Amino acid sequence: MNKRTQLIPLVLLAMLTVIVGYSVIFFNYHVGSHGTVKTIGVEVYWDENMTNPVTSIDWGLVEPGTNSTVQVYVFSPGNANTTLMLYTGEWVPAGIDSYISCGWNSDGLVLMPLSSVMVDITLYVEQGIIEQGYEDFNFEIVIEGSG
């Protein structure tokens, strides 16, 4: 066996090591985050006893390509049925909302007067966010009750 033939497995092993090493570094990168919660016609709390209001959500460090979910309680203080909707806006930096989205499992849910419901709010972070130069972000979550 000549020297060139003997080097092929070593070169392939070296290339595989670099690729795997890059993947490990890439998949362990975290994105800093935060979210401010604004309510319209409803109240939002961290606990089912409605004693700890939600004013912001700190998503912590979120890995690209993953989701993060928080549970909150939405309360309808009015005297009529209330339809729930969630909106986002005020994304900083501009354009980051192409790589991050936020939603929940309760759009269109109708709450009766003086009732509450536990909901999941989920942040979705796209895999390619780091390559676009984004590391930290902030945005506003609007939870609206209409009726």
C-alpha positions as CSV (number, residue, x, y, z in Angstrom):
1,M,0.0,0.0,0.0
2,N,1.5,3.4,-0.9
3,K,1.7,6.4,1.4
4,R,-1.0,8.3,-0.5
5,T,-3.5,5.4,0.0
6,Q,-2.6,5.2,3.7
7,L,-3.3,9.0,4.1
8,I,-6.8,8.8,2.8
9,P,-8.4,7.4,6.0
10,L,-6.5,9.9,8.1
11,V,-7.6,12.8,5.9
12,L,-11.2,11.6,6.0
13,L,-11.0,11.2,9.8
14,A,-9.6,14.7,10.2
15,M,-12.4,16.2,8.0
16,L,-15.1,14.3,10.0
17,T,-13.6,15.6,13.2
18,V,-13.7,19.2,12.0
19,I,-17.3,18.8,10.8
20,V,-18.5,17.2,14.1
21,G,-16.6,19.7,16.1
22,Y,-18.2,22.6,14.2
23,S,-21.6,21.0,14.7
24,V,-21.1,20.7,18.4
25,I,-20.1,24.3,18.7
26,F,-22.9,25.5,16.5
27,F,-25.7,23.6,18.3
28,N,-24.5,24.8,21.7
29,Y,-24.9,28.5,20.8
30,H,-27.6,30.3,22.8
31,V,-29.6,33.4,21.9
32,G,-30.4,35.9,24.6
33,S,-34.0,37.1,24.8
34,H,-36.8,38.9,26.5
35,G,-40.5,39.8,26.0
36,T,-42.8,42.4,27.4
37,V,-46.4,41.5,28.0
38,K,-49.2,44.0,27.4
39,T,-52.8,43.1,28.1
40,I,-56.1,44.6,26.7
41,G,-59.4,43.6,28.3
42,V,-57.8,40.7,30.2
43,E,-55.3,40.1,33.0
44,V,-52.4,37.6,32.9
45,Y,-50.9,35.9,35.9
46,W,-48.1,33.4,36.6
47,D,-50.2,31.5,39.1
48,E,-53.7,30.1,39.2
49,N,-54.6,32.2,42.3
50,M,-54.1,35.3,40.2
51,T,-51.7,36.9,42.7
52,N,-48.5,37.3,40.5
53,P,-49.1,39.4,37.4
54,V,-47.1,38.8,34.2
55,T,-45.5,42.0,33.0
56,S,-42.6,40.4,31.0
57,I,-41.3,37.0,30.0
58,D,-37.6,36.3,30.2
59,W,-37.1,33.5,27.7
60,G,-33.6,33.1,29.0
61,L,-31.0,31.6,26.6
62,V,-32.8,29.8,23.7
63,E,-30.9,27.5,21.4
64,P,-31.3,28.0,17.7
65,G,-33.7,25.4,16.2
66,T,-35.7,24.9,19.4
67,N,-38.9,26.1,21.1
68,S,-39.4,27.4,24.6
69,T,-42.8,27.4,26.3
70,V,-44.2,29.2,29.4
71,Q,-47.5,28.6,31.1
72,V,-49.6,31.6,32.3
73,Y,-53.2,32.2,33.4
74,V,-55.5,34.5,31.5
75,F,-58.3,36.1,33.5
76,S,-61.4,37.8,32.1
77,P,-62.4,40.5,34.7
78,G,-65.4,41.8,32.6
79,N,-69.1,41.0,32.6
80,A,-69.3,39.6,29.1
81,N,-67.8,36.7,27.2
82,T,-64.2,37.6,26.0
83,T,-62.5,36.2,22.9
84,L,-58.7,35.8,23.3
85,M,-56.1,36.8,20.7
86,L,-52.3,37.1,20.9
87,Y,-50.2,39.5,18.8
88,T,-46.5,40.4,18.7
89,G,-44.7,43.5,17.7
90,E,-42.0,46.1,18.4
91,W,-39.3,43.6,17.5
92,V,-35.7,44.7,18.3
93,P,-33.6,44.4,16.3
94,A,-35.6,45.0,13.1
95,G,-35.9,41.9,11.0
96,I,-35.4,39.4,13.7
97,D,-39.1,38.4,13.5
98,S,-38.1,36.5,10.3
99,Y,-36.2,34.1,12.5
100,I,-38.2,34.1,15.7
101,S,-42.0,33.8,16.3
102,C,-44.2,33.7,19.3
103,G,-47.7,32.1,19.5
104,W,-50.0,30.3,21.8
105,N,-52.6,27.6,22.0
106,S,-55.6,29.9,22.7
107,D,-56.4,32.1,19.7
108,G,-60.2,32.5,19.5
109,L,-60.8,30.9,22.8
110,V,-63.8,32.4,24.6
111,L,-63.7,33.1,28.3
112,M,-66.8,33.6,30.3
113,P,-67.0,36.6,32.7
114,L,-64.8,36.3,35.8
115,S,-63.2,33.0,34.6
116,S,-59.6,32.1,33.8
117,V,-57.7,29.6,31.7
118,M,-54.1,28.3,31.7
119,V,-52.4,28.8,28.3
120,D,-49.1,27.9,26.8
121,I,-47.1,30.7,25.1
122,T,-44.4,29.3,22.9
123,L,-41.3,31.0,21.4
124,Y,-40.0,29.5,18.1
125,V,-36.3,30.2,17.2
126,E,-35.2,29.2,13.7
127,Q,-32.0,27.3,13.1
128,G,-30.3,30.0,10.9
129,I,-30.6,32.9,13.3
130,I,-26.9,33.0,14.3
131,E,-25.7,33.1,10.7
132,Q,-27.8,36.3,10.2
133,G,-25.9,38.0,13.0
134,Y,-28.7,38.0,15.6
135,E,-27.9,37.2,19.3
136,D,-30.2,39.2,21.5
137,F,-33.8,40.3,20.9
138,N,-36.7,42.0,22.6
139,F,-40.4,42.2,21.5
140,E,-43.8,43.0,22.8
141,I,-46.5,40.4,23.4
142,V,-50.1,41.7,23.3
143,I,-52.8,39.5,24.8
144,E,-56.2,40.9,23.9
145,G,-59.7,40.0,25.1
146,S,-62.5,41.3,23.0
147,G,-66.2,40.7,23.1
